[in-house]
Amino acid sequence: TTTSKSATTNSDDSYSDSDSEESSDSTDYDSDSESDSDSITIGDDDIDIADQKAYSTSFTDSSWAKSTFKIDKVTVYKTDGTYTSGSGNDKKDFNGVVKVHMSIHAGQDISAYPTQAKLSTNDGQQVEADMDSDDFDGDLNSGTDSDGNLYFVLSKLSSVKDITSIRLKWDASYDTDDYDDDNAYKTFDTTLNLN
């Protein structure tokens, strides 16, 4: 996924090479503090942030396969300007990002795919997880722990306060030889109120 910023009045915001990105970041004294940061990094791209709002959430689901899925933090970002993600037919502009932090404890060998999740918002948008989300899912062995961030880019976001709830759906499964086991495939579906 390639991300580029549309033309703005500030000519310092070019992403032509990694040297210019690092030199511009070095003047941002808040870059080490996530809560005060003026940019986020998705994949190889730095996204300038105009506003952000973080929410602590307490979602926990231990109902399937002796495994536990937790979502403890959701952050809504309003970008500073309009960015473009993807290429060709998948190319789209966005000015908002939702970051979801998830952790997984595998109670048995499972395959879980939150990085292929779909997110829908209270204002009617539905998007799939960005390809540059953290790589923390897939085949997980019994007894292992994994966590990471899921990124969802929103094509329209006037204010971070506009997003008051999100619905998240993702799939998981495990291998079984028992044809009567109807529990081997699971679609998680949760709605989180952000307040």
C-alpha positions in Angstrom: 0.0 0.0 0.0 1.4 3.4 -1.0 0.3 6.5 0.9 0.8 10.0 -0.4 -0.4 13.3 0.8 -2.4 15.6 -1.5 -1.0 19.0 -2.3 -1.4 21.4 0.6 -0.2 24.9 1.2 2.7 23.6 3.4 5.5 22.7 1.1 7.5 20.9 3.8 5.2 17.9 3.8 6.9 15.9 1.0 7.6 12.2 1.3 10.1 11.8 -1.5 12.7 9.8 0.5 13.3 8.5 3.9 16.0 11.1 4.7 13.5 14.0 4.4 11.0 12.1 6.6 13.5 11.6 9.3 14.9 15.1 9.2 11.4 16.6 9.5 10.5 14.2 12.4 13.6 15.2 14.3 12.1 18.7 14.7 9.0 17.3 16.3 9.7 17.2 20.0 6.5 15.3 20.8 7.2 12.4 18.4 8.2 10.1 21.3 5.0 10.6 23.2 2.1 8.7 21.5 -0.6 10.7 23.2 0.9 14.0 22.0 2.3 12.8 18.7 1.6 14.9 15.5 2.0 11.9 13.2 1.4 8.1 13.1 3.3 5.6 11.0 1.3 3.1 9.0 3.6 0.7 7.2 6.4 2.8 5.8 4.3 6.0 5.6 4.1 8.8 8.2 0.7 10.4 8.4 0.4 13.9 9.8 -2.3 14.2 12.4 -4.5 17.3 13.0 -6.5 15.8 15.9 -6.9 12.5 17.8 -9.0 11.0 20.5 -8.1 7.8 22.4 -10.6 5.5 24.1 -10.0 2.8 26.6 -12.2 -0.2 26.0 -12.8 -3.4 27.9 -13.8 -5.9 25.2 -12.9 -9.5 26.1 -14.2 -12.6 24.5 -13.2 -16.0 25.9 -16.2 -17.9 24.5 -14.4 -19.8 21.7 -11.7 -22.4 21.5 -10.3 -21.8 25.0 -8.8 -18.6 23.5 -9.2 -14.9 24.6 -9.5 -11.9 22.3 -9.2 -8.5 23.9 -9.5 -4.9 22.6 -8.2 -2.4 25.1 -7.7 0.8 23.1 -9.3 2.5 20.1 -7.9 5.7 18.8 -9.6 8.0 16.2 -7.3 10.2 14.1 -8.2 13.2 11.9 -5.4 13.6 9.3 -3.7 16.9 8.5 -4.8 17.1 4.9 -6.1 14.4 2.6 -4.0 11.2 2.0 -4.2 8.6 -0.7 -3.9 4.8 -0.1 -3.7 2.0 -2.6 -3.2 2.1 -6.3 -5.2 1.5 -9.5 -8.8 0.5 -8.8 -8.0 0.2 -5.0 -6.9 3.9 -4.9 -8.8 6.0 -2.4 -8.5 9.3 -0.6 -8.8 9.4 3.2 -8.7 11.9 6.0 -9.4 9.7 9.0 -7.9 6.7 10.6 -9.2 4.3 13.3 -6.5 2.4 15.2 -7.7 -0.7 17.2 -5.3 -2.5 19.6 -6.0 -6.2 20.0 -4.4 -9.0 21.9 -4.9 -12.7 21.5 -4.2 -15.6 23.8 -4.5 -18.9 22.0 -5.9 -21.6 24.3 -5.4 -24.2 21.5 -4.0 -24.2 18.0 -6.1 -21.6 16.1 -6.1 -19.5 13.0 -7.3 -16.0 13.6 -7.6 -13.2 11.1 -8.3 -9.8 12.7 -6.1 -8.1 10.1 -8.7 -9.0 7.6 -11.5 -7.5 9.7 -14.3 -5.2 8.5 -15.0 -2.1 10.5 -18.3 -0.1 10.3 -18.8 3.2 12.0 -21.8 4.9 13.5 -21.7 7.4 10.6 -22.3 4.8 7.9 -18.8 4.0 6.7 -17.6 0.4 6.2 -13.9 -0.4 5.5 -11.5 -3.3 5.6 -8.4 -3.3 7.7 -5.5 -1.6 6.0 -2.8 -4.0 4.5 -0.2 -2.2 6.6 -1.8 -3.3 10.0 0.6 -5.0 12.3 1.4 -8.7 11.5 0.2 -10.5 14.6 -2.4 -13.0 13.5 -2.7 -16.1 11.4 -1.7 -19.5 12.7 -1.2 -19.3 16.5 0.0 -22.2 18.6 -1.7 -23.2 21.8 -0.4 -21.2 24.8 1.0 -18.3 22.7 0.2 -14.6 23.1 0.1 -12.1 20.3 -1.0 -8.4 20.0 -0.9 -5.6 17.5 -2.7 -2.6 16.0 -5.3 -2.7 13.2 -5.6 0.4 11.0 -8.7 1.4 9.2 -8.7 4.4 6.9 -11.9 6.5 6.6 -12.7 8.4 3.5 -14.6 11.1 5.3 -14.1 12.4 8.8 -15.1 15.9 9.8 -14.1 15.6 13.5 -12.7 12.8 15.7 -15.9 13.3 17.8 -18.1 12.1 14.9 -17.1 8.5 15.6 -19.0 7.4 18.7 -19.2 3.6 18.1 -17.5 1.0 15.8 -18.5 -2.5 14.9 -15.7 -5.0 14.2 -16.1 -8.4 12.5 -13.3 -10.9 11.9 -13.0 -14.7 11.4 -11.2 -17.4 13.2 -11.0 -21.2 13.0 -9.3 -24.4 14.1 -8.6 -27.7 12.5 -10.7 -30.7 13.6 -11.5 -34.2 12.4 -14.9 -34.1 14.1 -17.5 -33.5 11.5 -20.1 -32.8 14.2 -17.9 -29.9 15.6 -19.9 -26.8 14.6 -17.6 -24.6 16.6 -14.5 -24.9 14.4 -15.4 -21.7 12.5 -16.2 -18.5 14.3 -17.0 -15.0 13.1 -16.5 -12.5 15.9 -18.8 -9.5 15.8 -18.6 -6.8 18.4 -19.8 -3.2 18.7 -17.7 -0.9 20.9 -19.2 2.4 22.2 -16.5 5.1 22.3 -17.0 7.3 25.3 
